[in-house]
């Protein structure tokens, strides 16, 4: 640990904030984790976790047990403040920065000269500058840095507070490893802020640390996820074309990928998660006339769940009192994260149609989201679902589903959106 970074305050204890807080606490930092959910705070202070991530429970238990990590609902003075709160989209697909603003204003009274404020939340271009502006509004006595093009420098004497953006770029299921091993892009509002942030991340990151401007770092993270979204949209559009033409999409993609310069992704029921399903809209919102391909990709992927529903409903119509088993609710395989999950959207739409009894199998959760329970959806074990179902819709390729007896499936109408049973 380098001098000046002993105390860290992490705002938001979700899928990024909690792993980050527990990781650096185990590296010797004194960490205060802050979350608005009191139940989450109490769980962490007992040494428990409220999210599923390999080895996270061990890390949190160790950090809390050593006294290096304490959770609370209010921030406190620190040397480094990390903002890792959600950045959702509005119904109009515009960015909602409410949580970032609230977190910034919450820490403002605790920020002191020489402190480092880091925005890790994936954000639209210009958000880091807004963080500086909100902080300045709350604390006009502090001199905050002025945005530069990265070529010039602002010395600590001119800017008392360092402000930078360092977006997370980790994969659920591998977060703890990738927080350390992955390269990090750091965008400072000015060069001094970027350099100060690099000194902090060098304490626990083994990947390469690359400096740039805050705006470039913001757009870099959005670009990474938009690129994935466009690739998935191509695969999803191919699946629709293949369905119309009577071609097996899984075989087609396997054959096309034998070309040495072709790497088509696998289609699915849509796109979920807080990143890929959300971040491209931030680019569209910032440059609506220019982001035509990115917008179209979002529309293709957002439309896929409705196509899957139509296919399931058509299959269920063959039966007198149909029972539909939907396998998986998470946005991707082998995690418990339901954020922006197309599977949740599909199940909800099926239940709202009241055309069948809807069963759900999701081995990574203990209870259904309230909206699904209210619609009469039932959470059941895999065996019970397969026994009762007329139609089986595979929505998530969880590892456990790969071992389903194919003989059982022969007696069902199967809609495999992931190609797991092909």
PyMOL commands that set and color helices and strands:
alter all, ss='L'
color gray80, all
select helices_A, chain A and resi 17-25+38-45+56-65+98-108+127-138+175-181+191-201+214-245+249-256+276-286+292-316+342-353+370-374+382-388+399-403+406-409
alter helices_A, ss='H'
color red, helices_A
select strands_A, chain A and resi 7-11+30-34+69-72+80-83+116-119+162-165+184-188+209-213+323-327+357-361+378-379+391-394+413-416
alter strands_A, ss='S'
color yellow, strands_A
deselect
rebuild
show_as cartoon
